[in-house]
Amino acid sequence: MVVDDVEMNRDLIEVGLSASGHNVASVASAPEAIQALIEGAVFDVILMDIQMPDMDGQTATRRIREMTGVASRIPIVALTANALDSHAAEYEAAVMDAHLPKPIDMKALIARLMRQNTEKESRCAA
């Protein structure tokens, strides 16, 4: 699931990931993402914009981590223009699994998703 308030960002990510064989859902706000999870939607990963008007990505991540069930364990990758090491520490504190800088490099995003899938498979095999 892609969570970003900018339609162009969502569209670019959807097109890039769809071309690589991924199924992509997207929403325009963190409250929409949280509502989808409350309603039982399950995703392999959540790509979460950090700066959104209704609720920032860090707050949304904390709320998702407080949920019960599978939703609380979905990997969350921060998408942000703030790519400094100090910002990475903030995202880790919000219990995000990784971060990628904007503008999104589709090759880096796809590589990150492949790593995320490999890590998931390793945890399941253990």
C-alpha positions in Angstrom: 0.0 0.0 0.0 1.3 3.5 -0.9 0.3 6.3 1.5 1.0 9.7 0.1 -1.0 12.9 -0.1 0.5 13.8 -3.6 -1.4 12.0 -6.4 1.6 12.2 -8.8 3.8 10.4 -6.2 1.2 7.7 -5.8 0.7 7.3 -9.5 4.5 7.1 -10.2 5.0 4.4 -7.6 1.9 2.5 -8.7 3.1 2.5 -12.4 6.7 1.5 -11.5 5.7 -1.3 -9.1 2.9 -2.6 -11.4 5.4 -2.8 -14.3 7.5 -5.0 -12.0 4.6 -7.3 -11.3 3.5 -6.0 -8.0 -0.2 -5.4 -7.0 -0.5 -1.9 -5.6 -3.2 -0.1 -3.6 -2.9 3.5 -2.6 -4.5 6.0 -0.4 -4.2 9.8 -0.1 -3.9 10.1 3.7 -2.7 8.3 6.8 -6.3 8.1 8.3 -7.4 6.3 5.1 -4.5 3.8 5.5 -5.4 3.2 9.1 -9.1 2.7 8.2 -8.2 0.2 5.5 -6.2 -1.8 8.1 -9.0 -1.6 10.7 -11.3 -3.0 8.0 -9.1 -6.0 7.6 -7.0 -5.1 4.5 -3.6 -6.9 4.6 -0.5 -5.7 2.7 3.0 -7.1 2.3 4.5 -3.6 2.9 3.3 -0.1 3.5 5.2 2.7 1.8 4.5 5.7 4.0 5.0 9.3 3.2 6.3 11.2 6.2 4.9 14.7 5.6 1.2 14.7 5.1 -1.4 17.3 6.2 -3.9 15.2 8.2 -1.5 13.0 10.0 2.3 12.6 9.5 3.8 9.2 8.6 5.5 8.8 12.0 2.3 9.2 13.9 0.5 6.9 11.5 3.2 4.3 12.0 2.9 4.4 15.8 -0.9 4.0 15.5 -0.5 1.0 13.2 2.1 -0.6 15.6 -0.5 -0.2 18.4 -3.0 -2.3 16.5 -3.6 -5.9 17.2 -3.1 -8.7 14.8 -1.3 -8.9 11.5 -1.6 -5.1 10.7 0.8 -4.2 13.5 3.5 -6.4 11.9 3.3 -5.1 8.3 6.7 -3.7 7.3 6.6 0.1 6.9 9.0 2.0 4.7 9.3 5.8 5.1 9.3 7.8 1.9 10.7 11.2 2.5 12.7 14.1 1.2 14.4 14.2 4.6 17.1 11.7 4.0 19.7 12.7 6.6 21.0 10.1 9.1 19.4 12.0 11.9 16.0 11.7 10.2 16.6 7.9 9.8 16.9 7.6 13.6 13.5 9.4 14.0 11.9 6.9 11.6 13.4 4.0 13.4 12.1 5.5 16.7 8.6 5.5 15.1 9.2 1.8 14.5 9.5 2.0 10.7 11.5 -0.7 9.0 13.4 1.3 6.5 13.4 4.6 4.6 13.9 5.7 1.1 14.6 9.3 -0.1 12.3 11.2 -2.5 12.3 11.5 -5.4 11.9 7.7 -5.4 14.4 5.7 -7.3 12.3 2.8 -8.6 15.3 0.4 -8.8 16.1 1.1 -5.1 12.5 0.7 -4.1 12.1 -2.6 -5.9 15.4 -3.8 -4.4 14.1 -2.8 -1.0 10.9 -4.7 -1.5 12.8 -7.8 -2.6 15.0 -7.5 0.6 11.8 -7.1 2.7 10.4 -10.2 1.1 13.6 -12.2 1.7 13.7 -11.0 5.4 10.0 -12.1 5.8 10.7 -15.5 4.3 13.7 -15.9 6.7 11.6 -15.0 9.7 8.9 -17.5 8.6 11.5 -20.3 8.1 13.0 -19.8 11.6 
